[in-house]
Amino acid sequence: MARIDGVDDSTANPTAKEAFERVKRALGNVPEPLRVTAHSDAILQVYLGYERFLARAGRLDAKLKSLVNLKTAALIGCPF
């Protein structure tokens, strides 16, 4: 459970709505960190760019990608 309530689909801006739809198609639901990030459009843009870059980074193996995600979460104090 996040410390900050996430953005609902009905109150999300167009960028967040599009991101929510794409993530819903890919994962089946929208993770809470994405909903919380959607409070700030600038931070959401950077977050989505990071995720796009990481998904396209074909030179890294899957284990290294997982470690990068884990380290990033630890650096920013992500509770999950």
MIRORO-704198 format. One record per atom (N, C-alpha, C): residue in one letter; atom name; x, y, z. Coordinates in nm, 4 decimals. Layout:
<nodes>
+----+----+----------+----------+----------+
| aa | at |       c1 |       c2 |       c3 |
+----+----+----------+----------+----------+
|  a | CA |        X |        Y |        Z |
...
+----+----+----------+----------+----------+
</nodes>
This chain:
<nodes>
+----+----+----------+----------+----------+
| aa | at |       c1 |       c2 |       c3 |
+----+----+----------+----------+----------+
|  m |  N |   0.0843 |  -0.1182 |   0.0000 |
|  m | CA |   0.0000 |   0.0000 |   0.0000 |
|  m |  C |   0.0889 |   0.1246 |   0.0000 |
|  a |  N |   0.0589 |   0.2146 |  -0.0883 |
|  a | CA |   0.1373 |   0.3368 |  -0.0999 |
|  a |  C |   0.1004 |   0.4366 |   0.0097 |
|  r |  N |   0.1943 |   0.5220 |   0.0426 |
|  r | CA |   0.1686 |   0.6258 |   0.1427 |
|  r |  C |   0.0852 |   0.7387 |   0.0846 |
|  i |  N |   0.0899 |   0.7515 |  -0.0486 |
|  i | CA |   0.0129 |   0.8539 |  -0.1194 |
|  i |  C |  -0.0887 |   0.7818 |  -0.2065 |
|  d |  N |  -0.2121 |   0.8301 |  -0.2080 |
|  d | CA |  -0.3136 |   0.7695 |  -0.2944 |
|  d |  C |  -0.2787 |   0.7944 |  -0.4400 |
|  g |  N |  -0.3014 |   0.6936 |  -0.5231 |
|  g | CA |  -0.2740 |   0.7051 |  -0.6655 |
|  g |  C |  -0.3814 |   0.7829 |  -0.7380 |
|  v |  N |  -0.3523 |   0.8202 |  -0.8611 |
|  v | CA |  -0.4461 |   0.8935 |  -0.9452 |
|  v |  C |  -0.5477 |   0.7953 |  -1.0038 |
|  d |  N |  -0.6752 |   0.8295 |  -0.9958 |
|  d | CA |  -0.7806 |   0.7464 |  -1.0551 |
|  d |  C |  -0.7824 |   0.7639 |  -1.2061 |
|  d |  N |  -0.8391 |   0.6665 |  -1.2756 |
|  d | CA |  -0.8507 |   0.6764 |  -1.4211 |
|  d |  C |  -0.9336 |   0.7979 |  -1.4626 |
|  s |  N |  -1.0341 |   0.8309 |  -1.3825 |
|  s | CA |  -1.1238 |   0.9408 |  -1.4191 |
|  s |  C |  -1.0586 |   1.0784 |  -1.4021 |
|  t |  N |  -0.9609 |   1.0907 |  -1.3128 |
|  t | CA |  -0.8983 |   1.2209 |  -1.2890 |
|  t |  C |  -0.7595 |   1.2334 |  -1.3516 |
|  a |  N |  -0.7150 |   1.1299 |  -1.4208 |
|  a | CA |  -0.5805 |   1.1306 |  -1.4802 |
|  a |  C |  -0.5744 |   1.2220 |  -1.6021 |
|  n |  N |  -0.4564 |   1.2804 |  -1.6246 |
|  n | CA |  -0.4370 |   1.3624 |  -1.7440 |
|  n |  C |  -0.4192 |   1.2699 |  -1.8653 |
|  p |  N |  -0.4216 |   1.3223 |  -1.9875 |
|  p | CA |  -0.4137 |   1.2371 |  -2.1068 |
|  p |  C |  -0.2890 |   1.1478 |  -2.1127 |
|  t |  N |  -0.1752 |   1.1991 |  -2.0696 |
|  t | CA |  -0.0528 |   1.1187 |  -2.0711 |
|  t |  C |  -0.0670 |   1.0000 |  -1.9766 |
|  a |  N |  -0.1188 |   1.0250 |  -1.8586 |
|  a | CA |  -0.1360 |   0.9180 |  -1.7606 |
|  a |  C |  -0.2400 |   0.8166 |  -1.8079 |
|  k |  N |  -0.3486 |   0.8643 |  -1.8678 |
|  k | CA |  -0.4508 |   0.7724 |  -1.9178 |
|  k |  C |  -0.3939 |   0.6775 |  -2.0213 |
|  e |  N |  -0.3132 |   0.7320 |  -2.1130 |
|  e | CA |  -0.2516 |   0.6480 |  -2.2161 |
|  e |  C |  -0.1563 |   0.5462 |  -2.1528 |
|  a |  N |  -0.0776 |   0.5912 |  -2.0569 |
|  a | CA |   0.0152 |   0.5001 |  -1.9880 |
|  a |  C |  -0.0626 |   0.3917 |  -1.9136 |
|  f |  N |  -0.1701 |   0.4294 |  -1.8466 |
|  f | CA |  -0.2517 |   0.3321 |  -1.7741 |
|  f |  C |  -0.3075 |   0.2262 |  -1.8687 |
|  e |  N |  -0.3577 |   0.2705 |  -1.9842 |
|  e | CA |  -0.4151 |   0.1766 |  -2.0810 |
|  e |  C |  -0.3104 |   0.0790 |  -2.1321 |
|  r |  N |  -0.1917 |   0.1288 |  -2.1660 |
|  r | CA |  -0.0859 |   0.0413 |  -2.2173 |
|  r |  C |  -0.0399 |  -0.0588 |  -2.1120 |
|  v |  N |  -0.0237 |  -0.0121 |  -1.9897 |
|  v | CA |   0.0207 |  -0.1012 |  -1.8826 |
|  v |  C |  -0.0878 |  -0.2034 |  -1.8501 |
|  k |  N |  -0.2131 |  -0.1605 |  -1.8537 |
|  k | CA |  -0.3243 |  -0.2523 |  -1.8289 |
|  k |  C |  -0.3263 |  -0.3647 |  -1.9322 |
|  r |  N |  -0.3019 |  -0.3281 |  -2.0594 |
|  r | CA |  -0.2973 |  -0.4305 |  -2.1649 |
|  r |  C |  -0.1818 |  -0.5277 |  -2.1426 |
|  a |  N |  -0.0688 |  -0.4756 |  -2.0996 |
|  a | CA |   0.0503 |  -0.5591 |  -2.0826 |
|  a |  C |   0.0466 |  -0.6433 |  -1.9554 |
|  l |  N |   0.0010 |  -0.5852 |  -1.8450 |
|  l | CA |   0.0090 |  -0.6530 |  -1.7163 |
|  l |  C |  -0.1257 |  -0.6978 |  -1.6596 |
|  g |  N |  -0.2338 |  -0.6436 |  -1.7105 |
|  g | CA |  -0.3653 |  -0.6772 |  -1.6578 |
|  g |  C |  -0.4174 |  -0.5785 |  -1.5549 |
|  n |  N |  -0.3272 |  -0.5016 |  -1.4944 |
|  n | CA |  -0.3670 |  -0.3965 |  -1.3997 |
|  n |  C |  -0.2584 |  -0.2888 |  -1.3983 |
|  v |  N |  -0.2876 |  -0.1786 |  -1.3323 |
|  v | CA |  -0.1918 |  -0.0676 |  -1.3247 |
|  v |  C |  -0.1254 |  -0.0719 |  -1.1874 |
|  p |  N |   0.0069 |  -0.0892 |  -1.1819 |
|  p | CA |   0.0751 |  -0.0918 |  -1.0526 |
|  p |  C |   0.0618 |   0.0417 |  -0.9788 |
|  e |  N |   0.0566 |   0.0331 |  -0.8475 |
|  e | CA |   0.0391 |   0.1523 |  -0.7643 |
|  e |  C |   0.1502 |   0.2564 |  -0.7841 |
|  p |  N |   0.2779 |   0.2156 |  -0.8010 |
|  p | CA |   0.3812 |   0.3179 |  -0.8218 |
|  p |  C |   0.3546 |   0.4063 |  -0.9441 |
|  l |  N |   0.2980 |   0.3485 |  -1.0491 |
|  l | CA |   0.2664 |   0.4279 |  -1.1685 |
|  l |  C |   0.1543 |   0.5267 |  -1.1383 |
|  r |  N |   0.0556 |   0.4831 |  -1.0630 |
|  r | CA |  -0.0555 |   0.5724 |  -1.0270 |
|  r |  C |  -0.0072 |   0.6885 |  -0.9397 |
|  v |  N |   0.0845 |   0.6611 |  -0.8483 |
|  v | CA |   0.1375 |   0.7668 |  -0.7612 |
|  v |  C |   0.2246 |   0.8617 |  -0.8431 |
|  t |  N |   0.3039 |   0.8080 |  -0.9330 |
|  t | CA |   0.3906 |   0.8900 |  -1.0178 |
|  t |  C |   0.3089 |   0.9831 |  -1.1065 |
|  a |  N |   0.1885 |   0.9434 |  -1.1406 |
|  a | CA |   0.1030 |   1.0224 |  -1.2296 |
|  a |  C |   0.0575 |   1.1548 |  -1.1683 |
|  h |  N |   0.0831 |   1.1776 |  -1.0403 |
|  h | CA |   0.0490 |   1.3062 |  -0.9790 |
|  h |  C |   0.1275 |   1.4208 |  -1.0423 |
|  s |  N |   0.2487 |   1.3925 |  -1.0885 |
|  s | CA |   0.3329 |   1.4942 |  -1.1521 |
|  s |  C |   0.3596 |   1.4526 |  -1.2958 |
|  d |  N |   0.3152 |   1.5341 |  -1.3907 |
|  d | CA |   0.3329 |   1.5004 |  -1.5318 |
|  d |  C |   0.4809 |   1.4939 |  -1.5689 |
|  a |  N |   0.5628 |   1.5821 |  -1.5157 |
|  a | CA |   0.7055 |   1.5825 |  -1.5481 |
|  a |  C |   0.7733 |   1.4548 |  -1.4984 |
|  i |  N |   0.7431 |   1.4158 |  -1.3762 |
|  i | CA |   0.8027 |   1.2933 |  -1.3218 |
|  i |  C |   0.7503 |   1.1715 |  -1.3963 |
|  l |  N |   0.6236 |   1.1730 |  -1.4335 |
|  l | CA |   0.5667 |   1.0620 |  -1.5105 |
|  l |  C |   0.6379 |   1.0467 |  -1.6444 |
|  q |  N |   0.6648 |   1.1577 |  -1.7112 |
|  q | CA |   0.7345 |   1.1530 |  -1.8405 |
|  q |  C |   0.8726 |   1.0900 |  -1.8250 |
|  v |  N |   0.9458 |   1.1298 |  -1.7220 |
|  v | CA |   1.0793 |   1.0737 |  -1.6981 |
|  v |  C |   1.0697 |   0.9256 |  -1.6648 |
|  y |  N |   0.9747 |   0.8896 |  -1.5819 |
|  y | CA |   0.9540 |   0.7495 |  -1.5428 |
|  y |  C |   0.9226 |   0.6635 |  -1.6644 |
|  l |  N |   0.8334 |   0.7123 |  -1.7504 |
|  l | CA |   0.7981 |   0.6371 |  -1.8710 |
|  l |  C |   0.9169 |   0.6261 |  -1.9668 |
|  g |  N |   0.9951 |   0.7325 |  -1.9761 |
|  g | CA |   1.1153 |   0.7286 |  -2.0587 |
|  g |  C |   1.2148 |   0.6258 |  -2.0074 |
|  y |  N |   1.2325 |   0.6208 |  -1.8776 |
|  y | CA |   1.3212 |   0.5219 |  -1.8159 |
|  y |  C |   1.2731 |   0.3811 |  -1.8475 |
|  e |  N |   1.1436 |   0.3567 |  -1.8317 |
|  e | CA |   1.0881 |   0.2245 |  -1.8593 |
|  e |  C |   1.1021 |   0.1876 |  -2.0071 |
|  r |  N |   1.0790 |   0.2856 |  -2.0965 |
|  r | CA |   1.0961 |   0.2599 |  -2.2408 |
|  r |  C |   1.2402 |   0.2232 |  -2.2729 |
|  f |  N |   1.3321 |   0.2998 |  -2.2177 |
|  f | CA |   1.4740 |   0.2742 |  -2.2409 |
|  f |  C |   1.5135 |   0.1369 |  -2.1888 |
|  l |  N |   1.4681 |   0.1021 |  -2.0703 |
|  l | CA |   1.5023 |  -0.0253 |  -2.0107 |
|  l |  C |   1.4447 |  -0.1415 |  -2.0921 |
|  a |  N |   1.3235 |  -0.1252 |  -2.1435 |
|  a | CA |   1.2621 |  -0.2304 |  -2.2248 |
|  a |  C |   1.3366 |  -0.2504 |  -2.3561 |
|  r |  N |   1.3924 |  -0.1443 |  -2.4115 |
|  r | CA |   1.4621 |  -0.1523 |  -2.5401 |
|  r |  C |   1.6106 |  -0.1851 |  -2.5265 |
|  a |  N |   1.6594 |  -0.1884 |  -2.4054 |
|  a | CA |   1.8022 |  -0.2126 |  -2.3837 |
|  a |  C |   1.8321 |  -0.3606 |  -2.4081 |
|  g |  N |   1.8550 |  -0.3951 |  -2.5323 |
|  g | CA |   1.8772 |  -0.5339 |  -2.5707 |
|  g |  C |   2.0158 |  -0.5854 |  -2.5379 |
|  r |  N |   2.1065 |  -0.4982 |  -2.5027 |
|  r | CA |   2.2427 |  -0.5413 |  -2.4740 |
|  r |  C |   2.2586 |  -0.5992 |  -2.3333 |
|  l |  N |   2.1624 |  -0.5721 |  -2.2478 |
|  l | CA |   2.1702 |  -0.6228 |  -2.1108 |
|  l |  C |   2.0912 |  -0.7524 |  -2.0977 |
|  d |  N |   2.1447 |  -0.8457 |  -2.0194 |
|  d | CA |   2.0681 |  -0.9676 |  -1.9972 |
|  d |  C |   1.9605 |  -0.9422 |  -1.8905 |
|  a |  N |   1.8702 |  -1.0361 |  -1.8766 |
|  a | CA |   1.7545 |  -1.0182 |  -1.7889 |
|  a |  C |   1.7958 |  -1.0007 |  -1.6423 |
|  k |  N |   1.8980 |  -1.0729 |  -1.5979 |
|  k | CA |   1.9414 |  -1.0611 |  -1.4582 |
|  k |  C |   1.9924 |  -0.9205 |  -1.4285 |
|  l |  N |   2.0707 |  -0.8663 |  -1.5203 |
|  l | CA |   2.1241 |  -0.7322 |  -1.4990 |
|  l |  C |   2.0129 |  -0.6273 |  -1.4992 |
|  k |  N |   1.9140 |  -0.6434 |  -1.5874 |
|  k | CA |   1.8000 |  -0.5512 |  -1.5887 |
|  k |  C |   1.7269 |  -0.5550 |  -1.4548 |
|  s |  N |   1.7086 |  -0.6746 |  -1.3998 |
|  s | CA |   1.6413 |  -0.6877 |  -1.2706 |
|  s |  C |   1.7211 |  -0.6200 |  -1.1601 |
|  l |  N |   1.8537 |  -0.6362 |  -1.1642 |
|  l | CA |   1.9379 |  -0.5712 |  -1.0641 |
|  l |  C |   1.9310 |  -0.4191 |  -1.0738 |
|  v |  N |   1.9259 |  -0.3668 |  -1.1960 |
|  v | CA |   1.9151 |  -0.2220 |  -1.2153 |
|  v |  C |   1.7834 |  -0.1716 |  -1.1575 |
|  n |  N |   1.6753 |  -0.2423 |  -1.1843 |
|  n | CA |   1.5453 |  -0.2031 |  -1.1288 |
|  n |  C |   1.5475 |  -0.2070 |  -0.9763 |
|  l |  N |   1.6054 |  -0.3112 |  -0.9202 |
|  l | CA |   1.6128 |  -0.3244 |  -0.7759 |
|  l |  C |   1.6967 |  -0.2131 |  -0.7133 |
|  k |  N |   1.8119 |  -0.1828 |  -0.7729 |
|  k | CA |   1.8992 |  -0.0775 |  -0.7210 |
|  k |  C |   1.8303 |   0.0593 |  -0.7291 |
|  t |  N |   1.7616 |   0.0852 |  -0.8396 |
|  t | CA |   1.6892 |   0.2110 |  -0.8548 |
|  t |  C |   1.5819 |   0.2241 |  -0.7470 |
|  a |  N |   1.5081 |   0.1165 |  -0.7237 |
|  a | CA |   1.4046 |   0.1191 |  -0.6199 |
|  a |  C |   1.4666 |   0.1455 |  -0.4820 |
|  a |  N |   1.5816 |   0.0841 |  -0.4560 |
|  a | CA |   1.6486 |   0.1044 |  -0.3272 |
|  a |  C |   1.6984 |   0.2482 |  -0.3113 |
|  l |  N |   1.7513 |   0.3054 |  -0.4187 |
|  l | CA |   1.8037 |   0.4419 |  -0.4122 |
|  l |  C |   1.6957 |   0.5451 |  -0.3829 |
|  i |  N |   1.5771 |   0.5238 |  -0.4374 |
|  i | CA |   1.4696 |   0.6205 |  -0.4176 |
|  i |  C |   1.3824 |   0.5879 |  -0.2953 |
|  g |  N |   1.4156 |   0.4774 |  -0.2264 |
|  g | CA |   1.3428 |   0.4430 |  -0.1059 |
|  g |  C |   1.2085 |   0.3785 |  -0.1307 |
|  c |  N |   1.1959 |   0.3076 |  -0.2396 |
|  c | CA |   1.0692 |   0.2419 |  -0.2742 |
|  c |  C |   1.0415 |   0.1285 |  -0.1739 |
|  p |  N |   0.9248 |   0.1260 |  -0.1103 |
|  p | CA |   0.8983 |   0.0276 |  -0.0056 |
|  p |  C |   0.8732 |  -0.1136 |  -0.0556 |
|  f |  N |   0.8556 |  -0.1352 |  -0.1841 |
|  f | CA |   0.8340 |  -0.2725 |  -0.2284 |
|  f |  C |   0.9647 |  -0.3279 |  -0.2696 |
+----+----+----------+----------+----------+
</nodes>
